[in-house]
Amino acid sequence: MTTNHPFTAETGYFRDSLVEFVGSRQEQTGVIYGPSEPGVVIITSGGRHSKNAGYEDHKNEDGSWIYFGQGRKGDQNPNKKGNAMLISGERSILLFETSEPDASQIRIQGSYKKKYIFKGEFLPLGHDIIRPSSGPRKGLATIRIELAPVVADIGFLLNAKEKANEPSLRMRRDKILARQMTEEGNSTKRKIQTTIYERSIEIREYALNRAGGICEMCNKHAPFVKKDGSPFLEVHHIKRLADYGDDKIENVIGICPNCHREAHHGKRRDELAKSMLEKVRQNELELVNGIS
């Protein structure tokens, strides 16, 4: 479910950069979306007023986040557009934490503008309704959403292209295809449950293993080797999740960072998408036929 974006983890950005990325005109809301990136929704957390609300967004020890829904007055509605986007799981969620400027930062930047610290990409595991016991929303229905971090690089299990036909990979492929067949005919909307996260990791592992350290698009070796000795590649959804391109074998490809950037931002991205689908089809045929 990863999406290509210009943001670096733990780096601060002004709100202008966030709204420009998605093409939004929203000036105040904490849920930001727009036509430039229809598969992405940006959420902001924290700020001077959040601690007085009777509840607070926060990071859990396992890296997941608890994020509270939108709606200042009355009971929050899960069907309201911003909340529905977060709950549905159909968009990539980019989370930013609000950072108020201190005196020295105000002098340097010449304004009181806040920065938003990028915390990563997330997907929803589920939500429930709570009623805060204090603050301005005391007793009011408030949506609590659990967000799990998307793992952009989950490692590499096999180190050589010639190992692509080992039983472990073939068995994983059969397992994934069997699951995909049982899901045919179901709603294209992704169900919000922990299996989404597990399934996402399973598909990523498979795509990286199938690539075998070689970009499935340009056929070049991975640009560098990671600390654990495995080659670095990235996993790309050829058809975006926002366009109902689900986590399926035929829709994921292991590619180098350059091809990944071009797939999202290049002038030829529509043409590349068609080429990638064909590359994946060919690689799957080679795997089935036992050709390394």
GUMAR-812120 format. One record per residue: residue number from 1; residue in three letters; x, y, z of N, C-alpha, C in turn. Coordinates in steps of 0.001 Angstrom, whole numbers, m for minus. Layout:
% residues N
{drenfi NUM,ALA,{X,Y,Z},{X,Y,Z},{X,Y,Z}}
...
% end
This chain:
% residues 292
{drenfi 1,MET,{813,m1201,0},{0,0,0},{854,1262,0}}
{drenfi 2,THR,{2122,1108,m195},{2973,2285,m162},{2664,3210,m1319}}
{drenfi 3,THR,{2799,4495,m1081},{2616,5492,m2126},{3883,6321,m2228}}
{drenfi 4,ASN,{4193,6787,m3428},{5383,7596,m3612},{5059,9036,m3241}}
{drenfi 5,HIS,{5913,9650,m2460},{5675,11011,m1995},{7018,11674,m1704}}
{drenfi 6,PRO,{7045,12983,m1557},{8307,13695,m1349},{8718,13850,104}}
{drenfi 7,PHE,{8009,13224,1028},{8229,13471,2449},{9231,12488,3065}}
{drenfi 8,THR,{10078,13002,3951},{11098,12212,4635},{10721,12064,6099}}
{drenfi 9,ALA,{10865,10868,6632},{10487,10594,8022},{11199,11527,8988}}
{drenfi 10,GLU,{10446,12000,9980},{10945,12867,11054},{11425,14224,10561}}
{drenfi 11,THR,{10993,14615,9361},{11321,15930,8812},{10080,16820,8872}}
{drenfi 12,GLY,{10294,18114,9171},{9186,19036,9306},{8855,19758,8007}}
{drenfi 13,TYR,{7550,19955,7765},{7076,20639,6567},{6003,21647,6956}}
{drenfi 14,PHE,{5959,22757,6232},{4864,23691,6424},{3613,23120,5759}}
{drenfi 15,ARG,{2474,23578,6236},{1202,23057,5718},{1070,23269,4208}}
{drenfi 16,ASP,{1684,24346,3708},{1612,24620,2270},{2071,23415,1449}}
{drenfi 17,SER,{3116,22742,1921},{3652,21588,1190},{2666,20429,1189}}
{drenfi 18,LEU,{1943,20267,2292},{1000,19151,2409},{m188,19358,1469}}
{drenfi 19,VAL,{m760,20560,1503},{m1940,20803,667},{m1570,20836,m812}}
{drenfi 20,GLU,{m351,21305,m1108},{87,21336,m2515},{242,19927,m3062}}
{drenfi 21,PHE,{737,19002,m2235},{965,17630,m2691},{m325,16971,m3148}}
{drenfi 22,VAL,{m1393,17134,m2385},{m2662,16490,m2742},{m3568,17397,m3566}}
{drenfi 23,GLY,{m3184,18672,m3729},{m4022,19602,m4492},{m5235,20062,m3727}}
{drenfi 24,SER,{m5066,20277,m2416},{m6189,20639,m1554},{m6301,22149,m1393}}
{drenfi 25,ARG,{m7501,22608,m1074},{m7735,24002,m729},{m8114,24153,737}}
{drenfi 26,GLN,{m7975,23060,1496},{m8371,23066,2897},{m7322,23801,3730}}
{drenfi 27,GLU,{m7748,24793,4484},{m6813,25621,5234},{m6667,25208,6687}}
{drenfi 28,GLN,{m7686,24600,7273},{m7652,24344,8704},{m7806,22873,9089}}
{drenfi 29,THR,{m8568,22117,8345},{m8930,20765,8762},{m7728,19854,8957}}
{drenfi 30,GLY,{m7875,18885,9857},{m6796,17938,10132},{m6754,16772,9174}}
{drenfi 31,VAL,{m7777,16620,8319},{m7791,15593,7277},{m7715,16318,5945}}
{drenfi 32,ILE,{m6636,16082,5199},{m6360,16849,3983},{m6367,15906,2779}}
{drenfi 33,TYR,{m7127,16242,1752},{m7195,15414,555},{m7485,16310,m642}}
{drenfi 34,GLY,{m7182,15812,m1837},{m7408,16620,m3020},{m7227,15829,m4296}}
{drenfi 35,PRO,{m7503,16444,m5437},{m7526,15742,m6723},{m6157,15361,m7275}}
{drenfi 36,SER,{m5088,16006,m6807},{m3765,15701,m7360},{m3292,14305,m6984}}
{drenfi 37,GLU,{m3675,13848,m5797},{m3323,12503,m5319},{m4575,11860,m4746}}
{drenfi 38,PRO,{m5478,11370,m5603},{m6759,10843,m5124},{m6640,9587,m4266}}
{drenfi 39,GLY,{m5460,8949,m4283},{m5287,7750,m3472},{m4659,8019,m2124}}
{drenfi 40,VAL,{m4521,9304,m1765},{m3820,9680,m542},{m4702,10581,319}}
{drenfi 41,VAL,{m4664,10353,1629},{m5261,11293,2571},{m4200,11607,3626}}
{drenfi 42,ILE,{m4017,12898,3901},{m3034,13343,4892},{m3775,13688,6177}}
{drenfi 43,ILE,{m3226,13260,7314},{m3813,13618,8596},{m2753,14288,9457}}
{drenfi 44,THR,{m3171,15281,10237},{m2264,15960,11148},{m2717,15713,12580}}
{drenfi 45,SER,{m1755,15633,13477},{m2041,15291,14862},{m1362,16285,15795}}
{drenfi 46,GLY,{m2015,16596,16897},{m1386,17425,17923},{m1599,18909,17721}}
{drenfi 47,GLY,{m745,19705,18380},{m912,21152,18370},{m1286,21651,19744}}
{drenfi 48,ARG,{m1346,22970,19895},{m1569,23577,21206},{m2892,23190,21850}}
{drenfi 49,HIS,{m3904,22942,21035},{m5236,22737,21601},{m5582,21266,21860}}
{drenfi 50,SER,{m4778,20353,21356},{m5171,18946,21418},{m5197,18397,22836}}
{drenfi 51,LYS,{m4268,18817,23687},{m4177,18248,25034},{m5330,18686,25924}}
{drenfi 52,ASN,{m6072,19691,25512},{m7206,20161,26303},{m8519,19538,25848}}
{drenfi 53,ALA,{m8440,18591,24917},{m9662,18045,24329},{m10260,16888,25121}}
{drenfi 54,GLY,{m9535,16359,26103},{m10025,15219,26869},{m9586,13895,26289}}
{drenfi 55,TYR,{m8864,13926,25191},{m8297,12749,24545},{m7145,13255,23699}}
{drenfi 56,GLU,{m6252,12376,23303},{m5090,12824,22535},{m4585,11709,21628}}
{drenfi 57,ASP,{m4313,12054,20366},{m3672,11102,19464},{m2330,10703,20073}}
{drenfi 58,HIS,{m1929,9453,19879},{m642,9045,20440},{m97,7803,19749}}
{drenfi 59,LYS,{1213,7636,19872},{1902,6484,19303},{1997,5384,20341}}
{drenfi 60,ASN,{1724,4145,19948},{1854,2996,20839},{3275,2438,20779}}
{drenfi 61,GLU,{3608,1593,21729},{4954,1025,21803},{5298,191,20580}}
{drenfi 62,ASP,{4297,m428,19945},{4559,m1287,18784},{4646,m513,17475}}
{drenfi 63,GLY,{4591,826,17550},{4692,1642,16345},{3359,2046,15740}}
{drenfi 64,SER,{2272,1435,16203},{950,1832,15718},{545,3148,16381}}
{drenfi 65,TRP,{m488,3761,15840},{m980,5027,16379},{m2464,4922,16697}}
{drenfi 66,ILE,{m2892,5697,17687},{m4310,5909,17944},{m4631,7323,17486}}
{drenfi 67,TYR,{m5563,7421,16557},{m5926,8709,15978},{m7431,8914,16139}}
{drenfi 68,PHE,{m7826,10115,16558},{m9229,10372,16811},{m9875,11109,15644}}
{drenfi 69,GLY,{m11135,10821,15427},{m11858,11307,14258},{m12106,12803,14238}}
{drenfi 70,GLN,{m12729,13266,13154},{m12990,14676,12929},{m14425,15033,13312}}
{drenfi 71,GLY,{m14584,16264,13772},{m15897,16746,14197},{m15815,17320,15594}}
{drenfi 72,ARG,{m15831,18647,15698},{m15646,19292,17002},{m16916,19355,17823}}
{drenfi 73,LYS,{m18053,19463,17160},{m19311,19636,17872},{m20200,18402,17724}}
{drenfi 74,GLY,{m20847,18031,18820},{m21763,16906,18791},{m21068,15570,18592}}
{drenfi 75,ASP,{m21853,14523,18383},{m21290,13194,18161},{m20586,13139,16805}}
{drenfi 76,GLN,{m19424,12516,16773},{m18710,12350,15510},{m19382,11282,14668}}
{drenfi 77,ASN,{m19393,11505,13371},{m20088,10619,12448},{m19075,9829,11614}}
{drenfi 78,PRO,{m19062,8487,11714},{m18119,7678,10917},{m18343,7813,9415}}
{drenfi 79,ASN,{m19533,8262,9019},{m19843,8386,7598},{m19484,9746,7025}}
{drenfi 80,LYS,{m19069,10680,7868},{m18622,11978,7387},{m17392,11769,6517}}
{drenfi 81,LYS,{m17238,12560,5460},{m16250,12272,4423},{m14851,12015,4965}}
{drenfi 82,GLY,{m14333,12923,5802},{m12974,12751,6320},{m12827,11490,7133}}
{drenfi 83,ASN,{m13770,11232,8030},{m13720,10020,8852},{m13863,8765,8009}}
{drenfi 84,ALA,{m14766,8808,7037},{m14991,7641,6179},{m13735,7296,5389}}
{drenfi 85,MET,{m12997,8303,4944},{m11748,8059,4218},{m10754,7297,5083}}
{drenfi 86,LEU,{m10649,7698,6349},{m9679,7065,7249},{m10087,5641,7594}}
{drenfi 87,ILE,{m11358,5431,7779},{m11858,4124,8210},{m11878,3111,7068}}
{drenfi 88,SER,{m12127,3570,5836},{m12353,2655,4722},{m11127,1844,4343}}
{drenfi 89,GLY,{m9926,2409,4514},{m8712,1712,4110},{m8452,1757,2627}}
{drenfi 90,GLU,{m9182,2606,1890},{m9032,2660,436},{m7968,3659,m15}}
{drenfi 91,ARG,{m7427,4428,923},{m6403,5413,590},{m5168,5214,1459}}
{drenfi 92,SER,{m4033,5625,929},{m2825,5659,1730},{m2951,6812,2721}}
{drenfi 93,ILE,{m2615,6558,3981},{m2721,7575,5023},{m1318,8049,5396}}
{drenfi 94,LEU,{m1043,9333,5190},{230,9918,5573},{m2,10729,6842}}
{drenfi 95,LEU,{717,10373,7905},{502,10990,9220},{1603,11997,9532}}
{drenfi 96,PHE,{1188,13201,9952},{2102,14258,10344},{1764,14723,11756}}
{drenfi 97,GLU,{2786,14951,12579},{2589,15441,13937},{2917,16927,13993}}
{drenfi 98,THR,{2007,17696,14558},{2163,19149,14607},{3290,19550,15549}}
{drenfi 99,SER,{4111,20489,15095},{5210,21016,15904},{5086,22530,15984}}
{drenfi 100,GLU,{4781,23032,17186},{4668,24473,17375},{6069,25083,17441}}
{drenfi 101,PRO,{6321,26225,16792},{7659,26819,16802},{7994,27440,18157}}
{drenfi 102,ASP,{9259,27280,18571},{9693,27967,19785},{10224,29346,19403}}
{drenfi 103,ALA,{10701,30088,20395},{11114,31476,20165},{12222,31582,19127}}
{drenfi 104,SER,{13206,30677,19211},{14321,30738,18260},{13868,30405,16842}}
{drenfi 105,GLN,{12961,29441,16712},{12449,29080,15393},{11621,30208,14790}}
{drenfi 106,ILE,{10885,30901,15632},{10091,32038,15151},{11004,33121,14598}}
{drenfi 107,ARG,{12135,33352,15287},{13081,34363,14811},{13697,33944,13468}}
{drenfi 108,ILE,{14051,32653,13353},{14703,32173,12135},{13767,32218,10935}}
{drenfi 109,GLN,{12536,31706,11119},{11619,31642,9977},{10802,32912,9791}}
{drenfi 110,GLY,{10840,33792,10795},{10160,35076,10666},{8657,35006,10754}}
{drenfi 111,SER,{8140,33919,11343},{6688,33780,11470},{6368,32759,12557}}
{drenfi 112,TYR,{5080,32665,12894},{4616,31707,13899},{4100,30417,13247}}
{drenfi 113,LYS,{4413,30227,11968},{3905,29064,11252},{4377,27758,11879}}
{drenfi 114,LYS,{3443,26825,12004},{3777,25504,12534},{4443,24663,11449}}
{drenfi 115,LYS,{5180,23676,11903},{5673,22655,10996},{5007,21341,11358}}
{drenfi 116,TYR,{4947,20462,10380},{4321,19162,10570},{5376,18088,10310}}
{drenfi 117,ILE,{5627,17270,11322},{6685,16260,11263},{6121,14973,10677}}
{drenfi 118,PHE,{6716,14504,9585},{6198,13308,8921},{6532,12067,9742}}
{drenfi 119,LYS,{5498,11304,10117},{5649,10105,10945},{5538,8819,10144}}
{drenfi 120,GLY,{5162,8917,8865},{5116,7714,8046},{3758,7470,7411}}
{drenfi 121,GLU,{3686,6345,6695},{2460,5924,6015},{1781,4839,6835}}
{drenfi 122,PHE,{462,4911,6938},{m285,4004,7798},{m1520,3463,7090}}
{drenfi 123,LEU,{m2087,2398,7669},{m3378,1879,7228},{m4210,1580,8465}}
{drenfi 124,PRO,{m5539,1656,8353},{m6401,1455,9526},{m6595,m23,9850}}
{drenfi 125,LEU,{m6476,m360,11123},{m6748,m1726,11569},{m8170,m1875,12085}}
{drenfi 126,GLY,{m8784,m770,12467},{m10139,m824,12992},{m10467,457,13734}}
{drenfi 127,HIS,{m11730,577,14154},{m12119,1763,14901},{m13240,1404,15875}}
{drenfi 128,ASP,{m13395,2244,16880},{m14506,2092,17805},{m14959,3487,18237}}
{drenfi 129,ILE,{m15989,3534,19063},{m16539,4799,19548},{m16305,4890,21047}}
{drenfi 130,ILE,{m15697,5999,21485},{m15512,6238,22917},{m16205,7542,23292}}
{drenfi 131,ARG,{m16360,7757,24589},{m16940,9003,25096},{m15981,9556,26145}}
{drenfi 132,PRO,{m15202,10584,25818},{m14218,11141,26748},{m14859,11534,28072}}
{drenfi 133,SER,{m14101,11349,29139},{m14615,11667,30478},{m14295,13099,30899}}
{drenfi 134,SER,{m13561,13835,30060},{m13238,15224,30382},{m13042,16001,29083}}
{drenfi 135,GLY,{m12888,17313,29198},{m12642,18142,28034},{m13917,18547,27321}}
{drenfi 136,PRO,{m13782,19323,26249},{m14956,19848,25536},{m15819,18777,24880}}
{drenfi 137,ARG,{m15285,17565,24693},{m16078,16490,24097},{m16530,15477,25158}}
{drenfi 138,LYS,{m16535,15871,26386},{m16957,14980,27468},{m18341,14403,27181}}
{drenfi 139,GLY,{m18417,13061,27187},{m19687,12378,26985},{m20142,12267,25547}}
{drenfi 140,LEU,{m19420,12878,24617},{m19830,12844,23210},{m19165,11682,22471}}
{drenfi 141,ALA,{m19887,11083,21549},{m19351,9978,20757},{m18148,10463,19955}}
{drenfi 142,THR,{m17020,9785,20140},{m15761,10174,19496},{m15142,8939,18847}}
{drenfi 143,ILE,{m14761,9078,17594},{m14227,7941,16851},{m12748,7759,17185}}
{drenfi 144,ARG,{m12389,6547,17589},{m10996,6207,17876},{m10535,5197,16825}}
{drenfi 145,ILE,{m9492,5566,16076},{m9020,4751,14959},{m7617,4232,15263}}
{drenfi 146,GLU,{m7407,2947,15076},{m6071,2377,15248},{m5396,2293,13887}}
{drenfi 147,LEU,{m4191,2855,13797},{m3440,2895,12550},{m2167,2071,12682}}
{drenfi 148,ALA,{m1905,1229,11705},{m680,425,11685},{266,983,10632}}
{drenfi 149,PRO,{1561,1043,10941},{2513,1560,9954},{2658,614,8783}}
{drenfi 150,VAL,{2735,1171,7589},{3009,382,6399},{4503,126,6352}}
{drenfi 151,VAL,{4878,m1128,6198},{6289,m1494,6157},{6776,m1347,4730}}
{drenfi 152,ALA,{7590,m331,4473},{8057,m73,3116},{9142,m1047,2693}}
{drenfi 153,ASP,{9900,m1533,3654},{10996,m2436,3320},{10995,m3574,4322}}
{drenfi 154,ILE,{10410,m4694,3973},{10256,m5787,4918},{11345,m6850,4765}}
{drenfi 155,GLY,{12422,m6478,4089},{13529,m7421,3981},{13437,m8281,2739}}
{drenfi 156,PHE,{14428,m9115,2577},{14528,m9958,1385},{14859,m11365,1852}}
{drenfi 157,LEU,{14061,m12353,1472},{14216,m13695,2002},{15126,m14582,1172}}
{drenfi 158,LEU,{15147,m14377,m141},{16024,m15152,m1013},{16997,m14201,m1685}}
{drenfi 159,ASN,{18246,m14605,m1860},{19270,m13687,m2328},{19650,m13835,m3790}}
{drenfi 160,ALA,{19137,m14809,m4494},{19569,m15007,m5876},{18384,m15294,m6779}}
{drenfi 161,LYS,{18456,m14820,m8023},{17370,m15019,m8969},{17139,m16496,m9258}}
{drenfi 162,GLU,{18217,m17294,m9277},{18049,m18712,m9597},{17316,m19483,m8512}}
{drenfi 163,LYS,{17124,m18847,m7336},{16394,m19515,m6265},{14893,m19271,m6356}}
{drenfi 164,ALA,{14475,m18589,m7398},{13070,m18193,m7498},{12115,m19381,m7551}}
{drenfi 165,ASN,{12625,m20550,m7939},{11746,m21707,m8070},{11801,m22656,m6878}}
{drenfi 166,GLU,{12439,m22220,m5794},{12478,m23063,m4605},{11052,m23303,m4104}}
{drenfi 167,PRO,{10804,m24447,m3505},{9447,m24777,m3054},{8828,m23715,m2158}}
{drenfi 168,SER,{9634,m23053,m1332},{9077,m22079,m410},{8365,m20951,m1152}}
{drenfi 169,LEU,{8966,m20460,m2234},{8345,m19395,m3001},{7126,m19917,m3757}}
{drenfi 170,ARG,{7238,m21087,m4343},{6099,m21666,m5068},{4935,m21920,m4112}}
{drenfi 171,MET,{5252,m22406,m2924},{4200,m22658,m1944},{3530,m21357,m1509}}
{drenfi 172,ARG,{4321,m20303,m1321},{3737,m19014,m959},{2839,m18504,m2074}}
{drenfi 173,ARG,{3308,m18688,m3318},{2516,m18256,m4468},{1169,m18975,m4501}}
{drenfi 174,ASP,{1193,m20292,m4315},{m51,m21069,m4334},{m997,m20624,m3220}}
{drenfi 175,LYS,{m424,m20329,m2061},{m1243,m19896,m924},{m1916,m18558,m1218}}
{drenfi 176,ILE,{m1144,m17635,m1786},{m1683,m16315,m2101},{m2762,m16414,m3167}}
{drenfi 177,LEU,{m2509,m17205,m4217},{m3495,m17349,m5289},{m4781,m18003,m4784}}
{drenfi 178,ALA,{m4643,m18966,m3884},{m5830,m19616,m3323},{m6663,m18600,m2546}}
{drenfi 179,ARG,{m5997,m17736,m1795},{m6718,m16698,m1052},{m7397,m15717,m1997}}
{drenfi 180,GLN,{m6674,m15338,m3054},{m7250,m14401,m4016},{m8517,m14962,m4653}}
{drenfi 181,MET,{m8514,m16245,m4959},{m9680,m16859,m5592},{m10892,m16830,m4664}}
{drenfi 182,THR,{m10665,m17020,m3365},{m11785,m17010,m2428},{m12359,m15615,m2258}}
{drenfi 183,GLU,{m11562,m14600,m2596},{m12025,m13228,m2439},{m12708,m12697,m3693}}
{drenfi 184,GLU,{m12626,m13435,m4808},{m13266,m12976,m6036},{m14773,m12826,m5818}}
{drenfi 185,GLY,{m15325,m11740,m6313},{m16752,m11488,m6175},{m17100,m10691,m4943}}
{drenfi 186,ASN,{m16137,m10539,m4025},{m16396,m9735,m2841},{m16349,m8263,m3206}}
{drenfi 187,SER,{m16774,m7418,m2291},{m16734,m5983,m2513},{m15307,m5543,m2772}}
{drenfi 188,THR,{m15146,m4568,m3669},{m13810,m4059,m3961},{m13279,m3223,m2802}}
{drenfi 189,LYS,{m14151,m2836,m1894},{m13672,m2081,m739},{m12932,m3027,202}}
{drenfi 190,ARG,{m11816,m2545,754},{m10991,m3379,1610},{m11613,m3458,2997}}
{drenfi 191,LYS,{m11695,m4651,3555},{m12268,m4837,4871},{m11253,m4411,5932}}
{drenfi 192,ILE,{m11741,m3749,6976},{m10855,m3235,8008},{m10685,m4310,9080}}
{drenfi 193,GLN,{m9561,m4981,9024},{m9251,m6025,9984},{m7753,m6249,9952}}
{drenfi 194,THR,{m7217,m6912,10979},{m5772,m7071,11084},{m5205,m7880,9935}}
{drenfi 195,THR,{m6012,m8702,9295},{m5501,m9517,8196},{m5048,m8665,7020}}
{drenfi 196,ILE,{m5558,m7438,6888},{m5107,m6549,5817},{m3607,m6316,5968}}
{drenfi 197,TYR,{m3179,m6029,7183},{m1772,m5745,7445},{m913,m6972,7158}}
{drenfi 198,GLU,{m1357,m8132,7651},{m609,m9366,7432},{m544,m9706,5946}}
{drenfi 199,ARG,{m1647,m9486,5236},{m1718,m9790,3822},{m782,m8876,3038}}
{drenfi 200,SER,{m715,m7610,3444},{155,m6657,2778},{1611,m7089,2881}}
{drenfi 201,ILE,{2027,m7535,4058},{3402,m7996,4254},{3663,m9250,3416}}
{drenfi 202,GLU,{2710,m10158,3377},{2847,m11395,2613},{3079,m11100,1129}}
{drenfi 203,ILE,{2309,m10171,584},{2444,m9812,m826},{3780,m9142,m1090}}
{drenfi 204,ARG,{4211,m8267,m203},{5497,m7578,m368},{6645,m8570,m369}}
{drenfi 205,GLU,{6609,m9502,558},{7653,m10522,626},{7723,m11296,m686}}
{drenfi 206,TYR,{6553,m11648,m1183},{6504,m12432,m2414},{7085,m11647,m3593}}
{drenfi 207,ALA,{6696,m10388,m3744},{7171,m9575,m4869},{8682,m9407,m4828}}
{drenfi 208,LEU,{9236,m9176,m3651},{10681,m9006,m3522},{11414,m10312,m3815}}
{drenfi 209,ASN,{10856,m11410,m3354},{11457,m12712,m3640},{11425,m13026,m5123}}
{drenfi 210,ARG,{10316,m12723,m5774},{10189,m12979,m7205},{11216,m12161,m7993}}
{drenfi 211,ALA,{11464,m10930,m7551},{12437,m10075,m8230},{13856,m10619,m8087}}
{drenfi 212,GLY,{14166,m11228,m6958},{15476,m11840,m6771},{16632,m10855,m6804}}
{drenfi 213,GLY,{16416,m9625,m6355},{17502,m8646,m6324},{17698,m7893,m7620}}
{drenfi 214,ILE,{16846,m8154,m8612},{16940,m7491,m9912},{15620,m6770,m10188}}
{drenfi 215,CYS,{15702,m5492,m10534},{14498,m4701,m10816},{13682,m5400,m11899}}
{drenfi 216,GLU,{12412,m5645,m11612},{11555,m6340,m12573},{11153,m5433,m13741}}
{drenfi 217,MET,{11515,m4163,m13685},{11186,m3264,m14778},{12382,m3025,m15697}}
{drenfi 218,CYS,{13516,m2558,m15142},{14666,m2218,m15988},{15714,m3332,m16042}}
{drenfi 219,ASN,{15512,m4397,m15251},{16405,m5564,m15217},{17806,m5247,m14682}}
{drenfi 220,LYS,{17949,m4122,m13994},{19233,m3794,m13374},{19267,m4327,m11944}}
{drenfi 221,HIS,{20476,m4599,m11455},{20621,m5067,m10084},{20206,m3973,m9107}}
{drenfi 222,ALA,{19816,m4382,m7918},{19451,m3426,m6871},{20592,m2422,m6683}}
{drenfi 223,PRO,{20278,m1147,m6421},{21313,m109,m6372},{22307,m251,m5231}}
{drenfi 224,PHE,{21936,m946,m4166},{22876,m1154,m3063},{22419,m2332,m2219}}
{drenfi 225,VAL,{23310,m2759,m1359},{23024,m3874,m449},{22817,m3322,953}}
{drenfi 226,LYS,{21801,m3790,1630},{21484,m3302,2963},{22404,m3915,4017}}
{drenfi 227,LYS,{22267,m3444,5247},{23126,m3911,6331},{23031,m5417,6546}}
{drenfi 228,ASP,{21847,m5984,6276},{21670,m7423,6494},{22172,m8252,5312}}
{drenfi 229,GLY,{22780,m7583,4306},{23340,m8297,3170},{22377,m8526,2023}}
{drenfi 230,SER,{21152,m8054,2147},{20155,m8269,1093},{20073,m7054,174}}
{drenfi 231,PRO,{19749,m7258,m1107},{19656,m6150,m2055},{18416,m5298,m1802}}
{drenfi 232,PHE,{18551,m4004,m2035},{17445,m3081,m1771},{16603,m2861,m3021}}
{drenfi 233,LEU,{15337,m3266,m2949},{14337,m2962,m3964},{13076,m2467,m3258}}
{drenfi 234,GLU,{12177,m1880,m4016},{10925,m1394,m3457},{9755,m2094,m4141}}
{drenfi 235,VAL,{8630,m2145,m3434},{7435,m2797,m3971},{6440,m1733,m4420}}
{drenfi 236,HIS,{5948,m1887,m5626},{5036,m902,m6224},{3722,m1569,m6614}}
{drenfi 237,HIS,{2611,m931,m6264},{1303,m1360,m6753},{1088,m733,m8128}}
{drenfi 238,ILE,{1010,m1548,m9154},{916,m1042,m10525},{m390,m282,m10718}}
{drenfi 239,LYS,{m1472,m890,m10330},{m2756,m198,m10326},{m3005,260,m8902}}
{drenfi 240,ARG,{m3174,1556,m8710},{m3261,2110,m7371},{m4409,1523,m6572}}
{drenfi 241,LEU,{m4187,1417,m5265},{m5230,915,m4386},{m6485,1782,m4478}}
{drenfi 242,ALA,{m6282,3079,m4707},{m7426,3985,m4822},{m8272,3672,m6045}}
{drenfi 243,ASP,{m7664,3042,m7032},{m8384,2665,m8248},{m8759,1189,m8217}}
{drenfi 244,TYR,{m8843,637,m6995},{m9198,m760,m6776},{m8127,m1728,m7262}}
{drenfi 245,GLY,{m6873,m1278,m7246},{m5768,m2184,m7525},{m5349,m2838,m6229}}
{drenfi 246,ASP,{m5856,m3993,m5974},{m5688,m4611,m4658},{m4320,m5267,m4503}}
{drenfi 247,ASP,{m4071,m5792,m3286},{m2847,m6541,m2994},{m2950,m7920,m3637}}
{drenfi 248,LYS,{m2586,m7995,m4908},{m2618,m9260,m5625},{m1308,m9449,m6365}}
{drenfi 249,ILE,{m951,m10708,m6597},{306,m11051,m7247},{496,m10306,m8557}}
{drenfi 250,GLU,{m555,m10238,m9357},{m439,m9629,m10677},{m383,m8103,m10636}}
{drenfi 251,ASN,{m554,m7515,m9441},{m584,m6060,m9331},{616,m5485,m8582}}
{drenfi 252,VAL,{1546,m6324,m8145},{2721,m5835,m7418},{3988,m6206,m8169}}
{drenfi 253,ILE,{4986,m5322,m8076},{6232,m5530,m8797},{7387,m5035,m7936}}
{drenfi 254,GLY,{8490,m5773,m7957},{9687,m5376,m7217},{10593,m4570,m8124}}
{drenfi 255,ILE,{10793,m3301,m7812},{11547,m2429,m8705},{12557,m1566,m7944}}
{drenfi 256,CYS,{13489,m984,m8692},{14501,m109,m8111},{13882,1264,m7818}}
{drenfi 257,PRO,{14522,2062,m6955},{13967,3380,m6619},{13740,4285,m7822}}
{drenfi 258,ASN,{14649,4246,m8816},{14477,5103,m9991},{13201,4756,m10762}}
{drenfi 259,CYS,{12999,3469,m11009},{11787,3048,m11716},{10541,3369,m10888}}
{drenfi 260,HIS,{10675,3253,m9565},{9542,3534,m8688},{9133,4998,m8791}}
{drenfi 261,ARG,{10115,5900,m8788},{9802,7326,m8901},{9164,7646,m10249}}
{drenfi 262,GLU,{9728,7045,m11304},{9180,7312,m12624},{7755,6772,m12740}}
{drenfi 263,ALA,{7506,5646,m12093},{6164,5053,m12149},{5120,5989,m11561}}
{drenfi 264,HIS,{5533,6822,m10588},{4589,7740,m9955},{4604,9136,m10579}}
{drenfi 265,HIS,{5781,9613,m10947},{5894,11009,m11355},{6298,11211,m12812}}
{drenfi 266,GLY,{6679,10170,m13509},{7169,10305,m14866},{6088,10614,m15886}}
{drenfi 267,LYS,{6494,11225,m16963},{5582,11568,m18049},{4992,10316,m18686}}
{drenfi 268,ARG,{5776,9208,m18637},{5343,7956,m19288},{4678,6993,m18316}}
{drenfi 269,ARG,{4162,7478,m17195},{3728,6548,m16153},{2592,5622,m16597}}
{drenfi 270,ASP,{1685,6106,m17463},{614,5228,m17956},{1187,4122,m18835}}
{drenfi 271,GLU,{2153,4502,m19668},{2819,3528,m20527},{3619,2528,m19694}}
{drenfi 272,LEU,{4281,3044,m18646},{5065,2170,m17766},{4173,1178,m17032}}
{drenfi 273,ALA,{3006,1634,m16628},{2086,745,m15910},{1726,m461,m16778}}
{drenfi 274,LYS,{1455,m217,m18064},{1138,m1318,m18970},{2335,m2260,m19123}}
{drenfi 275,SER,{3534,m1667,m19226},{4748,m2480,m19357},{4988,m3310,m18106}}
{drenfi 276,MET,{4711,m2718,m16936},{4911,m3438,m15688},{3957,m4618,m15562}}
{drenfi 277,LEU,{2719,m4428,m15946},{1757,m5530,m15908},{2221,m6678,m16797}}
{drenfi 278,GLU,{2781,m6345,m17963},{3281,m7372,m18863},{4522,m8045,m18290}}
{drenfi 279,LYS,{5413,m7271,m17668},{6618,m7833,m17047},{6239,m8833,m15953}}
{drenfi 280,VAL,{5285,m8446,m15126},{4839,m9333,m14051},{4234,m10600,m14637}}
{drenfi 281,ARG,{3436,m10436,m15685},{2822,m11613,m16321},{3898,m12569,m16823}}
{drenfi 282,GLN,{4928,m12023,m17463},{6011,m12853,m17982},{6783,m13534,m16848}}
{drenfi 283,ASN,{7066,m12787,m15788},{7809,m13368,m14673},{7016,m14461,m13979}}
{drenfi 284,GLU,{5701,m14274,m13913},{4863,m15317,m13320},{4863,m16577,m14189}}
{drenfi 285,LEU,{4834,m16393,m15504},{4891,m17547,m16411},{6199,m18290,m16253}}
{drenfi 286,GLU,{7312,m17537,m16135},{8619,m18163,m15949},{8658,m18952,m14653}}
{drenfi 287,LEU,{8059,m18382,m13614},{8028,m19078,m12329},{7228,m20377,m12423}}
{drenfi 288,VAL,{6076,m20298,m13062},{5210,m21477,m13197},{5904,m22562,m14037}}
{drenfi 289,ASN,{6600,m22123,m15085},{7263,m23077,m15992},{8632,m23517,m15503}}
{drenfi 290,GLY,{9063,m22964,m14368},{10333,m23398,m13807},{11540,m22832,m14483}}
{drenfi 291,ILE,{11393,m21650,m15132},{12520,m21017,m15795},{13073,m19941,m14896}}
{drenfi 292,SER,{14365,m19971,m14597},{14976,m18990,m13699},{15411,m17776,m14484}}
% end
